Amino acid sequence: MPSSERDLLRQLYFDSWKKHLTHQATDALEQQIIAIIKEHPEYHTMLENEEAALHADFLPEMGDTNPFLHMGMHLALRDQVSTEQPEGIAELYQRLTTLKGIHDAEHAMMECLAEMIWQMQQNKTMFDESVYMDCMNKLLR
């Protein structure tokens, strides 16, 4: 039984991938997760080894990338685009994906999202749409 919110979130990725592999019905969120997992074949083996990965710590200081954080940022970005929050992000996304392709554009945009989250944590501030969108607009230059 999952013991934390982190485990519950991770379980959603494992369960979504299992449903995909076994051709089970999925809801809209699971379909979004599956689409992102498909774009990241480097995570397939990890997602098929739930016992080892569920409680794993992915430490940046050890050179690890947290696959759940990475995929979660894709989800967050796509949610921002679909809800047009902040305003202007959908058009920017469209322009950037035309230039770079969807996956590369999202990775570039995720750098801005990661920087914004880091700044909010460090400075104990709220999300600043203008700073965030400034970072995003720089990607078009």
OpenMM code with the backbone's topology and positions (N, CA, C; nanometers):
from openmm import Vec3, app, unit

residues = "MET PRO SER SER GLU ARG ASP LEU LEU ARG GLN LEU TYR PHE ASP SER TRP LYS LYS HIS LEU THR HIS GLN ALA THR ASP ALA LEU GLU GLN GLN ILE ILE ALA ILE ILE LYS GLU HIS PRO GLU TYR HIS THR MET LEU GLU ASN GLU GLU ALA ALA LEU HIS ALA ASP PHE LEU PRO GLU MET GLY ASP THR ASN PRO PHE LEU HIS MET GLY MET HIS LEU ALA LEU ARG ASP GLN VAL SER THR GLU GLN PRO GLU GLY ILE ALA GLU LEU TYR GLN ARG LEU THR THR LEU LYS GLY ILE HIS ASP ALA GLU HIS ALA MET MET GLU CYS LEU ALA GLU MET ILE TRP GLN MET GLN GLN ASN LYS THR MET PHE ASP GLU SER VAL TYR MET ASP CYS MET ASN LYS LEU LEU ARG".split()
positions = [
    Vec3(0.0850, -0.1183, 0.0000),
    Vec3(0.0000, 0.0000, 0.0000),
    Vec3(0.0889, 0.1237, 0.0000),
    Vec3(0.0659, 0.2175, -0.0917),
    Vec3(0.1468, 0.3397, -0.0926),
    Vec3(0.1395, 0.4130, 0.0400),
    Vec3(0.2530, 0.4711, 0.0780),
    Vec3(0.2602, 0.5324, 0.2103),
    Vec3(0.2697, 0.6840, 0.2065),
    Vec3(0.2726, 0.7434, 0.0906),
    Vec3(0.2864, 0.8887, 0.0831),
    Vec3(0.2230, 0.9400, -0.0451),
    Vec3(0.2075, 1.0721, -0.0494),
    Vec3(0.1549, 1.1334, -0.1716),
    Vec3(0.2475, 1.1060, -0.2895),
    Vec3(0.3774, 1.1085, -0.2631),
    Vec3(0.4737, 1.0790, -0.3700),
    Vec3(0.4483, 0.9391, -0.4254),
    Vec3(0.4275, 0.8429, -0.3350),
    Vec3(0.4019, 0.7054, -0.3790),
    Vec3(0.2706, 0.6956, -0.4560),
    Vec3(0.1697, 0.7688, -0.4112),
    Vec3(0.0410, 0.7672, -0.4818),
    Vec3(0.0546, 0.8216, -0.6234),
    Vec3(0.1304, 0.9305, -0.6368),
    Vec3(0.1530, 0.9867, -0.7696),
    Vec3(0.2307, 0.8896, -0.8576),
    Vec3(0.3339, 0.8320, -0.8021),
    Vec3(0.4124, 0.7352, -0.8792),
    Vec3(0.3265, 0.6164, -0.9194),
    Vec3(0.2409, 0.5728, -0.8292),
    Vec3(0.1546, 0.4583, -0.8575),
    Vec3(0.0668, 0.4849, -0.9788),
    Vec3(0.0239, 0.6083, -0.9951),
    Vec3(-0.0569, 0.6453, -1.1104),
    Vec3(0.0191, 0.6197, -1.2411),
    Vec3(0.1478, 0.6479, -1.2435),
    Vec3(0.2297, 0.6200, -1.3618),
    Vec3(0.2420, 0.4696, -1.3857),
    Vec3(0.2702, 0.3948, -1.2792),
    Vec3(0.2815, 0.2494, -1.2930),
    Vec3(0.1509, 0.1892, -1.3426),
    Vec3(0.0408, 0.2287, -1.2809),
    Vec3(-0.0896, 0.1722, -1.3169),
    Vec3(-0.1294, 0.2100, -1.4586),
    Vec3(-0.1040, 0.3327, -1.4975),
    Vec3(-0.1371, 0.3760, -1.6336),
    Vec3(-0.0586, 0.2946, -1.7357),
    Vec3(0.0700, 0.2751, -1.7094),
    Vec3(0.1539, 0.2000, -1.8033),
    Vec3(0.1106, 0.0539, -1.8094),
    Vec3(0.0778, -0.0033, -1.6931),
    Vec3(0.0285, -0.1428, -1.6917),
    Vec3(-0.0995, -0.1554, -1.7734),
    Vec3(-0.1896, -0.0604, -1.7574),
    Vec3(-0.3145, -0.0638, -1.8345),
    Vec3(-0.2844, -0.0563, -1.9840),
    Vec3(-0.1907, 0.0262, -2.0219),
    Vec3(-0.1537, 0.0364, -2.1629),
    Vec3(-0.1001, -0.0977, -2.2142),
    Vec3(-0.0098, -0.1567, -2.1366),
    Vec3(0.0530, -0.2822, -2.1796),
    Vec3(-0.0454, -0.3983, -2.1858),
    Vec3(-0.1496, -0.3933, -2.1038),
    Vec3(-0.2483, -0.5025, -2.0993),
    Vec3(-0.3788, -0.4649, -2.1701),
    Vec3(-0.3764, -0.3537, -2.2428),
    Vec3(-0.4902, -0.3100, -2.3253),
    Vec3(-0.6183, -0.2912, -2.2440),
    Vec3(-0.6042, -0.2339, -2.1244),
    Vec3(-0.7210, -0.2044, -2.0412),
    Vec3(-0.7709, -0.0632, -2.0713),
    Vec3(-0.8958, -0.0393, -2.0357),
    Vec3(-0.9541, 0.0937, -2.0529),
    Vec3(-0.8816, 0.1943, -1.9628),
    Vec3(-0.8678, 0.3158, -2.0132),
    Vec3(-0.8007, 0.4219, -1.9378),
    Vec3(-0.8853, 0.5484, -1.9406),
    Vec3(-0.8667, 0.6298, -1.8377),
    Vec3(-0.9360, 0.7585, -1.8354),
    Vec3(-0.8479, 0.8637, -1.9033),
    Vec3(-0.8967, 0.9869, -1.9064),
    Vec3(-0.8268, 1.0940, -1.9789),
    Vec3(-0.6881, 1.1213, -1.9217),
    Vec3(-0.6756, 1.1269, -1.7901),
    Vec3(-0.5450, 1.1519, -1.7293),
    Vec3(-0.4488, 1.0373, -1.7589),
    Vec3(-0.4956, 0.9160, -1.7471),
    Vec3(-0.4097, 0.8008, -1.7775),
    Vec3(-0.3643, 0.8039, -1.9232),
    Vec3(-0.4509, 0.8460, -2.0128),
    Vec3(-0.4133, 0.8567, -2.1542),
    Vec3(-0.3038, 0.9610, -2.1744),
    Vec3(-0.3125, 1.0711, -2.1021),
    Vec3(-0.2082, 1.1728, -2.1101),
    Vec3(-0.0756, 1.1180, -2.0578),
    Vec3(-0.0819, 1.0475, -1.9465),
    Vec3(0.0390, 0.9885, -1.8869),
    Vec3(0.1003, 0.8871, -1.9825),
    Vec3(0.0175, 0.8028, -2.0399),
    Vec3(0.0661, 0.7014, -2.1342),
    Vec3(0.1342, 0.7673, -2.2536),
    Vec3(0.0755, 0.8738, -2.3052),
    Vec3(0.1363, 0.9443, -2.4192),
    Vec3(0.2756, 0.9941, -2.3831),
    Vec3(0.2912, 1.0475, -2.2639),
    Vec3(0.4223, 1.0980, -2.2209),
    Vec3(0.5199, 0.9827, -2.2006),
    Vec3(0.4732, 0.8751, -2.1403),
    Vec3(0.5609, 0.7588, -2.1206),
    Vec3(0.6083, 0.7046, -2.2561),
    Vec3(0.5191, 0.6990, -2.3525),
    Vec3(0.5577, 0.6506, -2.4861),
    Vec3(0.6703, 0.7349, -2.5454),
    Vec3(0.6712, 0.8636, -2.5136),
    Vec3(0.7746, 0.9532, -2.5652),
    Vec3(0.9066, 0.9385, -2.4906),
    Vec3(0.9070, 0.8587, -2.3844),
    Vec3(1.0267, 0.8394, -2.3017),
    Vec3(1.0576, 0.6906, -2.2857),
    Vec3(1.1050, 0.6267, -2.3923),
    Vec3(1.1352, 0.4835, -2.3838),
    Vec3(1.2423, 0.4510, -2.2793),
    Vec3(1.3234, 0.5502, -2.2432),
    Vec3(1.4261, 0.5277, -2.1417),
    Vec3(1.3649, 0.4991, -2.0046),
    Vec3(1.2353, 0.5258, -1.9870),
    Vec3(1.1689, 0.5006, -1.8587),
    Vec3(1.0860, 0.3722, -1.8588),
    Vec3(1.0705, 0.3075, -1.9713),
    Vec3(0.9845, 0.1896, -1.9798),
    Vec3(1.0272, 0.0782, -1.8845),
    Vec3(1.1538, 0.0452, -1.8838),
    Vec3(1.2024, -0.0624, -1.7956),
    Vec3(1.1787, -0.0267, -1.6498),
    Vec3(1.2049, 0.0952, -1.6127),
    Vec3(1.1828, 0.1389, -1.4748),
    Vec3(1.0358, 0.1255, -1.4376),
    Vec3(0.9470, 0.1624, -1.5274),
    Vec3(0.8039, 0.1557, -1.4980),
    Vec3(0.7524, 0.0121, -1.4930),
    Vec3(0.8257, -0.0778, -1.5518),
    Vec3(0.7882, -0.2187, -1.5475),
    Vec3(0.8503, -0.2895, -1.4286),
    Vec3(0.9252, -0.2168, -1.3468),
    Vec3(0.9880, -0.2701, -1.2259),
    Vec3(0.9422, -0.1871, -1.1062),
    Vec3(0.8133, -0.1905, -1.0835),
    Vec3(0.7496, -0.1059, -0.9823),
    Vec3(0.8121, -0.1210, -0.8445),
    Vec3(0.8389, -0.2419, -0.8046),
    Vec3(0.8905, -0.2648, -0.6693),
    Vec3(1.0200, -0.1882, -0.6436),
    Vec3(1.1072, -0.1861, -0.7403),
    Vec3(1.2352, -0.1169, -0.7227),
    Vec3(1.2210, 0.0349, -0.7352),
    Vec3(1.1293, 0.0803, -0.8188),
    Vec3(1.1217, 0.2229, -0.8496),
    Vec3(1.0243, 0.3017, -0.7624),
    Vec3(0.9274, 0.2344, -0.7024),
    Vec3(0.8246, 0.3070, -0.6274),
    Vec3(0.8835, 0.3943, -0.5177),
    Vec3(0.9766, 0.3414, -0.4426),
    Vec3(1.0334, 0.4155, -0.3298),
    Vec3(1.1734, 0.4696, -0.3572),
    Vec3(1.2167, 0.4603, -0.4826),
    Vec3(1.3523, 0.5039, -0.5164),
    Vec3(1.3684, 0.6539, -0.4986),
    Vec3(1.4860, 0.6911, -0.4541),
    Vec3(1.5217, 0.8322, -0.4481),
    Vec3(1.6084, 0.8618, -0.5700),
    Vec3(1.5757, 0.9668, -0.6377),
    Vec3(1.6522, 1.0084, -0.7548),
    Vec3(1.7232, 1.1368, -0.7148),
    Vec3(1.8523, 1.1258, -0.6905),
    Vec3(1.9285, 1.2361, -0.6334),
    Vec3(2.0088, 1.3097, -0.7405),
    Vec3(1.9760, 1.4363, -0.7628),
    Vec3(2.0496, 1.5127, -0.8644),
    Vec3(2.1984, 1.5199, -0.8355),
    Vec3(2.2343, 1.5252, -0.7078),
    Vec3(2.3766, 1.5339, -0.6729),
    Vec3(2.4521, 1.4051, -0.7089),
    Vec3(2.3762, 1.2979, -0.7356),
    Vec3(2.4365, 1.1719, -0.7798),
    Vec3(2.4229, 1.1556, -0.9314),
    Vec3(2.3773, 1.2628, -0.9977),
    Vec3(2.3622, 1.2589, -1.1428),
    Vec3(2.2317, 1.1971, -1.1894),
    Vec3(2.1384, 1.1753, -1.0961),
    Vec3(2.0107, 1.1138, -1.1313),
    Vec3(1.9101, 1.2170, -1.1791),
    Vec3(1.8307, 1.1771, -1.2742),
    Vec3(1.7143, 1.2543, -1.3145),
    Vec3(1.5935, 1.1820, -1.2589),
    Vec3(1.5037, 1.2558, -1.1964),
    Vec3(1.3827, 1.1949, -1.1435),
    Vec3(1.2834, 1.1800, -1.2586),
    Vec3(1.2589, 1.0569, -1.3032),
    Vec3(1.1698, 1.0385, -1.4184),
    Vec3(1.0273, 1.0830, -1.3903),
    Vec3(0.9832, 1.0706, -1.2666),
    Vec3(0.8470, 1.1107, -1.2325),
    Vec3(0.8328, 1.2626, -1.2351),
    Vec3(0.9336, 1.3315, -1.1874),
    Vec3(0.9333, 1.4773, -1.1947),
    Vec3(0.9368, 1.5224, -1.3403),
    Vec3(1.0209, 1.4593, -1.4186),
    Vec3(1.0336, 1.4945, -1.5603),
    Vec3(0.9003, 1.4766, -1.6329),
    Vec3(0.8393, 1.3599, -1.6152),
    Vec3(0.7114, 1.3350, -1.6827),
    Vec3(0.6022, 1.4258, -1.6267),
    Vec3(0.6072, 1.4529, -1.4963),
    Vec3(0.5102, 1.5425, -1.4341),
    Vec3(0.5196, 1.6837, -1.4884),
    Vec3(0.6405, 1.7263, -1.5209),
    Vec3(0.6565, 1.8595, -1.5793),
    Vec3(0.5980, 1.8651, -1.7200),
    Vec3(0.6108, 1.7557, -1.7954),
    Vec3(0.5430, 1.7501, -1.9255),
    Vec3(0.3923, 1.7658, -1.9053),
    Vec3(0.3385, 1.6923, -1.8087),
    Vec3(0.1943, 1.7015, -1.7808),
    Vec3(0.1540, 1.8429, -1.7416),
    Vec3(0.2311, 1.9035, -1.6531),
    Vec3(0.1995, 2.0391, -1.6064),
    Vec3(0.2014, 2.1379, -1.7221),
    Vec3(0.3008, 2.1271, -1.8061),
    Vec3(0.3123, 2.2176, -1.9200),
    Vec3(0.1944, 2.1991, -2.0149),
    Vec3(0.1596, 2.0754, -2.0438),
    Vec3(0.0472, 2.0504, -2.1342),
    Vec3(-0.0843, 2.0997, -2.0734),
    Vec3(-0.0952, 2.0916, -1.9423),
    Vec3(-0.2133, 2.1440, -1.8749),
    Vec3(-0.2180, 2.2957, -1.8883),
    Vec3(-0.1049, 2.3613, -1.8716),
    Vec3(-0.1008, 2.5067, -1.8890),
    Vec3(-0.1457, 2.5449, -2.0292),
    Vec3(-0.0983, 2.4706, -2.1273),
    Vec3(-0.1329, 2.5004, -2.2664),
    Vec3(-0.2828, 2.4777, -2.2900),
    Vec3(-0.3355, 2.3678, -2.2398),
    Vec3(-0.4768, 2.3366, -2.2655),
    Vec3(-0.5720, 2.4313, -2.1938),
    Vec3(-0.5274, 2.4887, -2.0837),
    Vec3(-0.6124, 2.5820, -2.0090),
    Vec3(-0.5789, 2.7281, -2.0371),
    Vec3(-0.4741, 2.7486, -2.1194),
    Vec3(-0.4284, 2.8839, -2.1544),
    Vec3(-0.3962, 2.9650, -2.0285),
    Vec3(-0.3258, 2.8969, -1.9375),
    Vec3(-0.2815, 2.9604, -1.8125),
    Vec3(-0.1328, 2.9374, -1.7965),
    Vec3(-0.0532, 3.0383, -1.8019),
    Vec3(-0.0883, 3.1792, -1.8152),
    Vec3(-0.1291, 3.2145, -1.9583),
    Vec3(-0.1979, 3.3250, -1.9681),
    Vec3(-0.2458, 3.3714, -2.0972),
    Vec3(-0.1289, 3.3888, -2.1943),
    Vec3(-0.1481, 3.3379, -2.3143),
    Vec3(-0.0465, 3.3497, -2.4184),
    Vec3(0.0398, 3.2247, -2.4335),
    Vec3(0.0298, 3.1317, -2.3383),
    Vec3(0.1187, 3.0148, -2.3442),
    Vec3(0.0822, 2.9204, -2.4590),
    Vec3(-0.0459, 2.9121, -2.4938),
    Vec3(-0.0861, 2.8217, -2.6021),
    Vec3(-0.0273, 2.8664, -2.7360),
    Vec3(-0.0332, 2.9957, -2.7628),
    Vec3(0.0234, 3.0470, -2.8875),
    Vec3(0.1751, 3.0293, -2.8891),
    Vec3(0.2376, 3.0584, -2.7774),
    Vec3(0.3828, 3.0423, -2.7669),
    Vec3(0.4213, 2.8953, -2.7894),
    Vec3(0.3454, 2.8051, -2.7288),
    Vec3(0.3688, 2.6612, -2.7451),
    Vec3(0.3584, 2.6223, -2.8925),
    Vec3(0.2542, 2.6705, -2.9579),
    Vec3(0.2346, 2.6400, -3.0996),
    Vec3(0.3525, 2.6892, -3.1828),
    Vec3(0.3955, 2.8094, -3.1589),
    Vec3(0.5077, 2.8652, -3.2340),
    Vec3(0.6364, 2.7874, -3.2072),
    Vec3(0.6598, 2.7549, -3.0815),
    Vec3(0.7832, 2.6855, -3.0449),
    Vec3(0.7845, 2.5421, -3.0968),
    Vec3(0.6694, 2.4743, -3.0921),
    Vec3(0.6654, 2.3365, -3.1437),
    Vec3(0.6827, 2.3338, -3.2950),
    Vec3(0.6399, 2.4386, -3.3622),
    Vec3(0.6607, 2.4476, -3.5068),
    Vec3(0.8101, 2.4591, -3.5372),
    Vec3(0.8817, 2.5324, -3.4535),
    Vec3(1.0257, 2.5518, -3.4731),
    Vec3(1.1087, 2.4306, -3.4332),
    Vec3(1.0728, 2.3700, -3.3204),
    Vec3(1.1599, 2.2683, -3.2604),
    Vec3(1.1029, 2.1272, -3.2579),
    Vec3(0.9751, 2.1122, -3.2857),
    Vec3(0.9094, 1.9836, -3.2655),
    Vec3(0.8543, 1.9794, -3.1224),
    Vec3(0.7552, 1.8979, -3.1002),
    Vec3(0.6846, 1.8975, -2.9717),
    Vec3(0.7771, 1.8633, -2.8553),
    Vec3(0.8473, 1.7542, -2.8651),
    Vec3(0.9263, 1.7083, -2.7501),
    Vec3(1.0385, 1.8064, -2.7151),
    Vec3(1.1110, 1.8510, -2.8139),
    Vec3(1.2203, 1.9458, -2.7875),
    Vec3(1.1670, 2.0794, -2.7370),
    Vec3(1.0555, 2.1231, -2.7918),
    Vec3(0.9955, 2.2485, -2.7449),
    Vec3(0.9530, 2.2350, -2.5993),
    Vec3(0.8895, 2.1234, -2.5664),
    Vec3(0.8472, 2.1039, -2.4278),
    Vec3(0.9668, 2.0998, -2.3336),
    Vec3(1.0735, 2.0351, -2.3732),
    Vec3(1.1919, 2.0305, -2.2870),
    Vec3(1.2482, 2.1710, -2.2650),
    Vec3(1.2498, 2.2523, -2.3681),
    Vec3(1.2974, 2.3898, -2.3522),
    Vec3(1.2045, 2.4675, -2.2589),
    Vec3(1.0755, 2.4515, -2.2766),
    Vec3(0.9779, 2.5222, -2.1934),
    Vec3(0.9833, 2.4735, -2.0485),
    Vec3(1.0132, 2.3467, -2.0318),
    Vec3(1.0226, 2.2904, -1.8964),
    Vec3(1.1389, 2.3517, -1.8189),
    Vec3(1.2409, 2.3986, -1.8896),
    Vec3(1.3505, 2.4686, -1.8223),
    Vec3(1.2988, 2.5953, -1.7550),
    Vec3(1.2111, 2.6658, -1.8239),
    Vec3(1.1507, 2.7861, -1.7651),
    Vec3(1.0635, 2.7495, -1.6457),
    Vec3(0.9868, 2.6425, -1.6602),
    Vec3(0.9013, 2.5981, -1.5504),
    Vec3(0.9847, 2.5572, -1.4298),
    Vec3(1.0908, 2.4827, -1.4533),
    Vec3(1.1781, 2.4402, -1.3430),
    Vec3(1.2420, 2.5605, -1.2747),
    Vec3(1.2871, 2.6572, -1.3534),
    Vec3(1.3471, 2.7777, -1.2967),
    Vec3(1.2458, 2.8547, -1.2123),
    Vec3(1.1229, 2.8631, -1.2618),
    Vec3(1.0184, 2.9347, -1.1884),
    Vec3(0.9898, 2.8653, -1.0555),
    Vec3(0.9793, 2.7353, -1.0571),
    Vec3(0.9536, 2.6593, -0.9337),
    Vec3(1.0690, 2.6777, -0.8366),
    Vec3(1.1915, 2.6709, -0.8865),
    Vec3(1.3086, 2.6875, -0.8000),
    Vec3(1.3080, 2.8271, -0.7369),
    Vec3(1.2806, 2.9298, -0.8181),
    Vec3(1.2773, 3.0671, -0.7672),
    Vec3(1.1689, 3.0837, -0.6603),
    Vec3(1.0539, 3.0244, -0.6835),
    Vec3(0.9451, 3.0336, -0.5862),
    Vec3(0.9849, 2.9693, -0.4537),
    Vec3(1.0514, 2.8546, -0.4624),
    Vec3(1.0948, 2.7864, -0.3405),
    Vec3(1.2033, 2.8645, -0.2691),
    Vec3(1.2998, 2.9131, -0.3431),
    Vec3(1.4114, 2.9853, -0.2827),
    Vec3(1.3685, 3.1170, -0.2197),
    Vec3(1.2815, 3.1881, -0.2894),
    Vec3(1.2411, 3.3215, -0.2456),
    Vec3(1.1103, 3.3233, -0.1681),
    Vec3(1.0479, 3.2043, -0.1562),
    Vec3(0.9182, 3.1934, -0.0883),
    Vec3(0.8180, 3.2942, -0.1460),
    Vec3(0.8074, 3.2910, -0.2785),
    Vec3(0.7190, 3.3822, -0.3497),
    Vec3(0.6142, 3.3035, -0.4275),
    Vec3(0.5174, 3.3751, -0.4780),
    Vec3(0.4128, 3.3163, -0.5605),
    Vec3(0.4600, 3.3113, -0.7068),
    Vec3(0.3882, 3.2360, -0.7849),
    Vec3(0.4144, 3.2244, -0.9277),
    Vec3(0.3995, 3.3616, -0.9929),
    Vec3(0.5003, 3.4026, -1.0671),
    Vec3(0.4988, 3.5321, -1.1351),
    Vec3(0.4855, 3.5067, -1.2855),
    Vec3(0.3639, 3.5260, -1.3358),
    Vec3(0.3361, 3.4977, -1.4765),
    Vec3(0.4235, 3.5789, -1.5711),
    Vec3(0.4504, 3.7045, -1.5373),
    Vec3(0.5283, 3.7883, -1.6289),
    Vec3(0.6724, 3.7394, -1.6390),
    Vec3(0.7327, 3.7011, -1.5278),
    Vec3(0.8689, 3.6475, -1.5295),
    Vec3(0.8719, 3.5158, -1.6076),
    Vec3(0.7733, 3.4324, -1.5813),
    Vec3(0.7628, 3.3025, -1.6484),
    Vec3(0.7477, 3.3203, -1.7998),
    Vec3(0.6573, 3.4059, -1.8408),
    Vec3(0.6345, 3.4262, -1.9836),
    Vec3(0.7525, 3.4974, -2.0497),
    Vec3(0.8239, 3.5826, -1.9762),
    Vec3(0.9468, 3.6423, -2.0304),
    Vec3(1.0468, 3.5320, -2.0650),
    Vec3(1.0626, 3.4379, -1.9733),
    Vec3(1.1532, 3.3252, -1.9971),
    Vec3(1.1067, 3.2471, -2.1201),
    Vec3(0.9784, 3.2209, -2.1291),
    Vec3(0.9228, 3.1459, -2.2429),
    Vec3(0.9461, 3.2206, -2.3741),
    Vec3(0.9209, 3.3491, -2.3733),
    Vec3(0.9376, 3.4281, -2.4971),
    Vec3(1.0816, 3.4307, -2.5440),
    Vec3(1.1772, 3.4224, -2.4524),
    Vec3(1.3183, 3.4188, -2.4903),
    Vec3(1.3510, 3.2941, -2.5727),
    Vec3(1.2711, 3.1904, -2.5562),
    Vec3(1.2949, 3.0666, -2.6303),
    Vec3(1.2698, 3.0838, -2.7798),
    Vec3(1.1935, 3.1845, -2.8151),
    Vec3(1.1624, 3.2092, -2.9559),
    Vec3(1.2703, 3.2901, -3.0264),
    Vec3(1.3625, 3.3442, -2.9510),
    Vec3(1.4675, 3.4293, -3.0098),
    Vec3(1.5830, 3.3485, -3.0586),
] * unit.nanometer
topology = app.Topology()
chain = topology.addChain("A")
for resn in residues:
    res = topology.addResidue(resn, chain)
    for name in ("N", "CA", "C"):
        topology.addAtom(name, app.Element.getBySymbol(name[0]), res)
